[in-house]
Amino acid sequence: MSVMFPTIFALGVKELGPNTKIGGSFIIMGIVGGAVLTPAMGLISQVFSSLAIAYLTPLFGYGVVAFYGFKGSRVSLPATHSMRSGGR
């Protein structure tokens, strides 16, 4: 997935305007998920003695990413003054 990171980052901060810095920060902080979820997957596999159950951990992560891709990434444009006043 590291090959996709430049595209993910560029699309993630696209059209954020003044929020570009904070948006970029959130994307970079998301990298920590790989450092946290990997040991969690190992712990789950040991506790349940099943690697199949441990694979639910990254599945959950992919589910969050898919949700963001389909619903959470919608950019709502602010209404301009001319649109609110009926175009006058």
Buried (B, 14 or more C-beta within 10 A) or exposed (E): EEEEEEEEBEEBBEEEEEEEEEBBEEBEEBEEBEEEBEEBBEEBBEEEEEEEEBEBBBEEBEEEBEEEEEEEEEEEEEEEEEEEEEEE
